[in-house]
Amino acid sequence: MILTETISLKTNGRCDVVNITHYVEAQLAKSNLNSGIVTIFVTGSTAGATTIEYEPGLVADIKEAFERIAPTGIPYAHN
């Protein structure tokens, strides 16, 4: 059986990290499935999904890492 559901989210912009666990759990609860695999797909060229322990220190580290990789406030050729 394949079940497809959509979760739409709004973020606060650049480097926002959103815990989607409760959204996924709610969809699973509605499905009445008790085994299987959940696949998360993110549309858009500037979004991503990962599995991490949603812990405030780790979230801060991720935001700082992205700022080092692609700093704000500098010109980019593709803008």
DRENPANU-367731 format. One record per residue: residue in one letter; y, z, x of N, C-alpha, C, O, CB in turn. Coordinates in steps of 0.02 Angstrom, whole numbers, padded with zeros to 5 digits. Glycine has a CB too. Layout:
<rs>
{r A, {Y, Z, X}, {Y, Z, X}, {Y, Z, X}, {Y, Z, X}, {Y, Z, X}}
...
</rs>
This chain:
<rs>
{r M, {-00059, 00000, 00042}, {00000, 00000, 00000}, {00062, 00000, 00044}, {00066, 00038, 00093}, {00000, 00061, -00048}}
{r I, {00110, -00042, 00028}, {00174, -00044, 00063}, {00227, -00024, 00013}, {00232, -00052, -00042}, {00188, -00114, 00094}}
{r L, {00267, 00024, 00032}, {00322, 00049, -00010}, {00386, 00041, 00030}, {00391, 00063, 00087}, {00311, 00124, -00032}}
{r T, {00436, 00009, 00000}, {00500, -00001, 00033}, {00554, 00036, -00006}, {00561, 00027, -00066}, {00517, -00076, 00040}}
{r E, {00592, 00076, 00029}, {00648, 00113, -00001}, {00709, 00102, 00043}, {00703, 00087, 00102}, {00631, 00189, -00009}}
{r T, {00768, 00110, 00014}, {00830, 00102, 00051}, {00870, 00167, 00048}, {00876, 00198, -00005}, {00872, 00043, 00022}}
{r I, {00896, 00187, 00105}, {00941, 00244, 00110}, {01006, 00218, 00138}, {01008, 00190, 00193}, {00910, 00302, 00156}}
{r S, {01060, 00226, 00101}, {01126, 00204, 00124}, {01167, 00264, 00145}, {01171, 00314, 00108}, {01163, 00163, 00069}}
{r L, {01199, 00260, 00203}, {01237, 00315, 00230}, {01306, 00292, 00251}, {01315, 00234, 00271}, {01201, 00348, 00289}}
{r K, {01354, 00336, 00247}, {01420, 00326, 00277}, {01424, 00373, 00337}, {01401, 00430, 00334}, {01479, 00339, 00226}}
{r T, {01453, 00349, 00391}, {01461, 00391, 00450}, {01535, 00405, 00462}, {01579, 00377, 00428}, {01430, 00358, 00513}}
{r N, {01549, 00447, 00510}, {01618, 00462, 00528}, {01642, 00418, 00585}, {01693, 00434, 00617}, {01624, 00535, 00548}}
{r G, {01607, 00363, 00598}, {01630, 00316, 00649}, {01596, 00325, 00716}, {01539, 00349, 00720}, {01703, 00323, 00659}}
{r R, {01630, 00305, 00767}, {01603, 00300, 00835}, {01563, 00361, 00856}, {01586, 00418, 00851}, {01659, 00290, 00884}}
{r C, {01502, 00348, 00878}, {01456, 00399, 00905}, {01439, 00455, 00856}, {01420, 00509, 00877}, {01487, 00430, 00967}}
{r D, {01446, 00442, 00792}, {01425, 00492, 00743}, {01349, 00496, 00744}, {01315, 00444, 00744}, {01452, 00475, 00672}}
{r V, {01322, 00555, 00743}, {01250, 00567, 00742}, {01234, 00599, 00675}, {01261, 00652, 00659}, {01226, 00611, 00803}}
{r V, {01190, 00568, 00637}, {01173, 00591, 00570}, {01100, 00609, 00566}, {01057, 00569, 00585}, {01191, 00538, 00517}}
{r N, {01085, 00669, 00543}, {01016, 00690, 00533}, {00993, 00662, 00466}, {01017, 00683, 00414}, {01010, 00769, 00536}}
{r I, {00945, 00616, 00468}, {00921, 00584, 00406}, {00855, 00614, 00381}, {00825, 00588, 00334}, {00912, 00510, 00417}}
{r T, {00833, 00668, 00412}, {00768, 00698, 00394}, {00763, 00711, 00319}, {00713, 00692, 00288}, {00757, 00762, 00433}}
{r H, {00813, 00744, 00290}, {00808, 00762, 00219}, {00808, 00700, 00174}, {00778, 00701, 00121}, {00866, 00808, 00200}}
{r Y, {00842, 00646, 00194}, {00840, 00584, 00155}, {00770, 00554, 00155}, {00745, 00533, 00103}, {00891, 00533, 00184}}
{r V, {00739, 00553, 00213}, {00671, 00526, 00219}, {00622, 00569, 00181}, {00579, 00544, 00145}, {00650, 00520, 00294}}
{r E, {00628, 00635, 00189}, {00583, 00681, 00153}, {00589, 00672, 00077}, {00539, 00676, 00042}, {00598, 00753, 00173}}
{r A, {00650, 00662, 00053}, {00660, 00652, -00019}, {00626, 00589, -00043}, {00595, 00588, -00097}, {00735, 00650, -00035}}
{r Q, {00631, 00535, -00004}, {00598, 00473, -00023}, {00522, 00481, -00023}, {00487, 00456, -00067}, {00618, 00416, 00024}}
{r L, {00497, 00517, 00027}, {00425, 00529, 00030}, {00401, 00571, -00029}, {00348, 00557, -00058}, {00406, 00564, 00096}}
{r A, {00439, 00621, -00047}, {00420, 00664, -00104}, {00416, 00623, -00169}, {00371, 00635, -00210}, {00471, 00722, -00112}}
{r K, {00462, 00576, -00178}, {00461, 00533, -00238}, {00401, 00486, -00238}, {00379, 00466, -00292}, {00525, 00493, -00242}}
{r S, {00375, 00469, -00180}, {00323, 00419, -00175}, {00253, 00445, -00193}, {00209, 00406, -00211}, {00321, 00391, -00106}}
{r N, {00243, 00510, -00189}, {00178, 00542, -00200}, {00126, 00520, -00149}, {00066, 00530, -00160}, {00153, 00526, -00270}}
{r L, {00147, 00490, -00094}, {00100, 00473, -00040}, {00086, 00535, 00002}, {00130, 00577, 00009}, {00128, 00415, 00004}}
{r N, {00026, 00540, 00028}, {00010, 00598, 00070}, {-00012, 00580, 00140}, {-00029, 00624, 00180}, {-00043, 00639, 00037}}
{r S, {-00012, 00516, 00157}, {-00026, 00495, 00225}, {00004, 00426, 00236}, {00017, 00389, 00188}, {-00103, 00495, 00239}}
{r G, {00013, 00408, 00299}, {00040, 00343, 00315}, {00091, 00346, 00372}, {00096, 00396, 00407}, {00072, 00313, 00254}}
{r I, {00127, 00293, 00379}, {00177, 00286, 00432}, {00244, 00270, 00401}, {00249, 00228, 00356}, {00156, 00231, 00484}}
{r V, {00296, 00303, 00425}, {00364, 00288, 00403}, {00397, 00246, 00458}, {00396, 00265, 00517}, {00405, 00354, 00390}}
{r T, {00426, 00191, 00438}, {00463, 00148, 00484}, {00536, 00149, 00463}, {00552, 00137, 00405}, {00434, 00075, 00484}}
{r I, {00579, 00163, 00510}, {00651, 00164, 00497}, {00682, 00101, 00528}, {00670, 00086, 00586}, {00685, 00229, 00527}}
{r F, {00720, 00065, 00488}, {00753, 00004, 00511}, {00827, 00010, 00498}, {00847, 00027, 00442}, {00724, -00060, 00477}}
{r V, {00868, -00002, 00548}, {00940, 00004, 00541}, {00971, -00066, 00546}, {00959, -00102, 00594}, {00970, 00051, 00596}}
{r T, {01009, -00084, 00495}, {01043, -00149, 00498}, {01111, -00140, 00532}, {01138, -00085, 00536}, {01053, -00179, 00427}}
{r G, {01137, -00194, 00558}, {01201, -00192, 00592}, {01193, -00191, 00667}, {01143, -00165, 00693}, {01241, -00131, 00569}}
{r S, {01241, -00220, 00700}, {01236, -00227, 00773}, {01260, -00165, 00811}, {01250, -00161, 00872}, {01276, -00286, 00796}}
{r T, {01291, -00117, 00778}, {01318, -00060, 00813}, {01287, 00006, 00791}, {01314, 00060, 00805}, {01392, -00057, 00804}}
{r A, {01231, 00003, 00758}, {01196, 00064, 00735}, {01129, 00068, 00769}, {01102, 00019, 00794}, {01188, 00065, 00658}}
{r G, {01101, 00128, 00770}, {01035, 00138, 00799}, {01002, 00198, 00769}, {01033, 00239, 00736}, {01040, 00145, 00874}}
{r A, {00937, 00203, 00780}, {00898, 00260, 00756}, {00854, 00285, 00813}, {00829, 00246, 00853}, {00855, 00242, 00694}}
{r T, {00846, 00350, 00816}, {00802, 00380, 00866}, {00771, 00442, 00837}, {00792, 00467, 00784}, {00842, 00397, 00931}}
{r T, {00720, 00467, 00870}, {00690, 00530, 00849}, {00707, 00581, 00902}, {00687, 00575, 00960}, {00613, 00523, 00839}}
{r I, {00743, 00632, 00882}, {00762, 00686, 00928}, {00758, 00752, 00890}, {00756, 00753, 00828}, {00834, 00675, 00957}}
{r E, {00757, 00806, 00927}, {00767, 00871, 00896}, {00841, 00876, 00879}, {00883, 00874, 00924}, {00743, 00930, 00943}}
{r Y, {00857, 00881, 00816}, {00927, 00883, 00795}, {00955, 00952, 00811}, {00956, 00997, 00768}, {00935, 00865, 00720}}
{r E, {00979, 00959, 00871}, {01004, 01023, 00897}, {01075, 01011, 00922}, {01087, 00961, 00956}, {00957, 01051, 00956}}
{r P, {01122, 01054, 00906}, {01193, 01042, 00922}, {01206, 01023, 00995}, {01247, 00979, 01008}, {01233, 01102, 00905}}
{r G, {01173, 01056, 01042}, {01184, 01040, 01113}, {01161, 00970, 01130}, {01194, 00935, 01168}, {01148, 01090, 01156}}
{r L, {01105, 00949, 01102}, {01079, 00882, 01115}, {01123, 00829, 01082}, {01136, 00777, 01112}, {01007, 00876, 01089}}
{r V, {01147, 00843, 01023}, {01193, 00796, 00989}, {01256, 00787, 01031}, {01280, 00731, 01040}, {01211, 00822, 00918}}
{r A, {01283, 00842, 01058}, {01342, 00838, 01101}, {01327, 00798, 01164}, {01368, 00758, 01187}, {01368, 00908, 01120}}
{r D, {01268, 00809, 01194}, {01249, 00773, 01254}, {01244, 00698, 01241}, {01266, 00658, 01282}, {01182, 00798, 01280}}
{r I, {01217, 00679, 01184}, {01211, 00608, 01167}, {01280, 00576, 01160}, {01292, 00522, 01186}, {01170, 00598, 01101}}
{r K, {01325, 00610, 01125}, {01393, 00584, 01117}, {01427, 00576, 01185}, {01461, 00526, 01197}, {01434, 00630, 01072}}
{r E, {01420, 00624, 01229}, {01450, 00621, 01295}, {01419, 00564, 01336}, {01454, 00530, 01373}, {01441, 00687, 01333}}
{r A, {01353, 00554, 01330}, {01320, 00500, 01366}, {01346, 00432, 01344}, {01360, 00389, 01386}, {01244, 00503, 01356}}
{r F, {01354, 00422, 01279}, {01381, 00358, 01255}, {01453, 00348, 01277}, {01473, 00292, 01291}, {01377, 00355, 01179}}
{r E, {01491, 00401, 01280}, {01561, 00395, 01304}, {01562, 00374, 01378}, {01606, 00337, 01398}, {01598, 00462, 01295}}
{r R, {01514, 00398, 01418}, {01511, 00377, 01488}, {01489, 00304, 01494}, {01513, 00267, 01537}, {01462, 00422, 01527}}
{r I, {01443, 00283, 01450}, {01417, 00214, 01452}, {01470, 00164, 01429}, {01480, 00112, 01461}, {01354, 00207, 01409}}
{r A, {01504, 00180, 01374}, {01553, 00134, 01345}, {01615, 00174, 01324}, {01622, 00192, 01265}, {01524, 00095, 01283}}
{r P, {01658, 00190, 01372}, {01716, 00233, 01359}, {01764, 00204, 01306}, {01772, 00143, 01301}, {01754, 00246, 01422}}
{r T, {01794, 00248, 01268}, {01847, 00227, 01222}, {01912, 00220, 01262}, {01918, 00248, 01317}, {01856, 00278, 01163}}
{r G, {01958, 00184, 01235}, {02024, 00180, 01266}, {02031, 00130, 01323}, {02082, 00129, 01356}, {02043, 00246, 01291}}
{r I, {01980, 00089, 01334}, {01986, 00037, 01385}, {01975, -00030, 01350}, {01938, -00034, 01301}, {01935, 00047, 01444}}
{r P, {02007, -00083, 01375}, {01998, -00148, 01343}, {01929, -00178, 01357}, {01902, -00172, 01412}, {02052, -00197, 01366}}
{r Y, {01901, -00210, 01306}, {01838, -00245, 01313}, {01849, -00318, 01296}, {01887, -00334, 01250}, {01783, -00214, 01267}}
{r A, {01817, -00363, 01332}, {01826, -00435, 01322}, {01802, -00458, 01253}, {01829, -00506, 01226}, {01789, -00474, 01375}}
{r H, {01754, -00424, 01224}, {01725, -00447, 01160}, {01764, -00423, 01099}, {01744, -00439, 01043}, {01655, -00424, 01155}}
{r N, {01817, -00385, 01107}, {01854, -00360, 01048}, {01901, -00413, 01022}, {01936, -00402, 00973}, {01895, -00298, 01065}}
</rs>
